[in-house]
Amino acid sequence: MYKLYPYFTNDGSVGLFSPDADDIYHSTYGALTEAYEKFILPSNFKDYLKKNNEIKILDICFGIGYNSKSFLNYLLNFIYNETIDTNKIKNIDKIYTNNKKYKVYIHALDNDKNLALLSPFFVTNKKILKNNNLSFYNEKIKKMLCDKTEPKYILRKEVNILLLQKMISQIDEEVIRILNSKEYAPYFDKMMINLLPRFGLLKNSNGILYPVCYLVSFLHNIYYKYISSSYKTAVNALKLLDFNFDLEIDDARQIVKNDSTLYNYVFLDAFTPAKCPCLWSIDFFKELYRLLDDNGMILTYSNSAAVRNAFINAGFFVGKIFSESLNKFTGTIAVKNKSLIKYELSEYDLGLLKTKAGIFYRDENLSLTNEAIISAHKKDVENSNLISSSKYIKMHKFI
Ligand SMILES: C[S@@+](CC[C@H](N)C(=O)[O-])C[C@H]1O[C@@H](n2cnc3c(N)ncnc32)[C@H](O)[C@@H]1O
């Protein structure tokens, strides 16, 4: 039976634990905060949205969707704050034709159907965090959790509604069963579950939700009829958004191989290279090169020399992501247009790429298992004449 291992991260959003990997999907620091600081802020969407009204995003490893949600949240805030003033929003029908409409396409990929389809239902912005009854035990994680918080970024409710509307035809009985489970009830937003009947999912005599038919109502009908009046002003601004969303459930390599869309942004949020090398290989990156617009940008949280070297060998220019709030480098960007790089790799970073740490993963036909990729990589490292990264780091300490 499918099991989830949820907990509240320190910004009041839900994070997940993976017992298989004995690791977390999301930072205890805050799942939503992490998405904002590692993917959204470094993307410099503000400048992009001022110059363009169309955007295509590839969200690799959608999981429970924080990166896409944070982008949509950012975009809505941008529309509310910068495109139209509050008085005008009240009179949306008049301004509708006079303002530019953002055309947004998100292609979301993950191989875990349940996680992705549960995405719109997870609670965010929780202030009192009850983590005393977790379904997993991990001392390190437990020590890092807090019980009260002031969320740093607030996720607008309409972001989840937008996603639900796009995913509703994929929701199946297994997802409904998880949503009905008492065990997970604290982690799901009841308002979102209560919207389900409007999409053709009804409660039976035992109060259990089940699908009747997947007749998708029009977005504005749902908003106007069932959402409290306090949302209506905000919801009106959604008319300025032409939102297309495709969620594909499969190995991301297979989806990417068959894709031909040109993306402006790619979020790469796979498990670490040591756990999921199939999404960090030079061969996978070559496919991403084909799909990236000339002025596009790939963002990832990884600082690994092997990842950076694979990007460079796949044809990209590579730079670093700097987090102002954490005052440190928190990831990597890969671009075709070098002028988009704000923080270049230092001499030291470039030197590290020429050590054993820079030996990248290979997966020529995009079909190997993670284990096979790891084992071939281990052999490449053993047979290499390059110096080890530890020797390189030691040498640098004395320079
Ligand atoms: C670190 S989590 C991503 C977290 C996510 N961005 C979020 O906001 O919740 C990694 C994700 O990669 C997915 N995954 C692992 N291997 C994959 C593969 N080969 N293809 C597609 N998705 C994969 C897992 O199901 C998991 O959801």
The ligand as an ORCA input file, in Angstrom:
! r2SCAN-3c Opt
* xyz 0 1
  C      13.751     16.022     -4.217
  S      12.239     15.374     -4.766
  C      11.545     16.740     -5.633
  C      10.787     17.676     -4.773
  C       9.843     18.527     -5.548
  N      10.466     19.451     -6.441
  C       8.809     19.183     -4.673
  O       8.609     20.416     -4.776
  O       8.146     18.494     -3.904
  C      12.721     14.326     -6.084
  C      11.586     13.792     -6.921
  O      12.140     13.057     -8.002
  C      11.223     12.057     -8.391
  N      11.985     11.120     -9.251
  C      12.975     10.247     -8.885
  N      13.473      9.621     -9.965
  C      12.804     10.097    -11.049
  C      12.866      9.827    -12.449
  N      13.736      8.969    -12.965
  N      12.011     10.495    -13.263
  C      11.116     11.373    -12.770
  N      11.028     11.679    -11.444
  C      11.856     11.048    -10.594
  C      10.710     11.540     -7.056
  O       9.453     10.933     -7.220
  C      10.630     12.842     -6.228
  O       9.349     13.370     -6.258
*
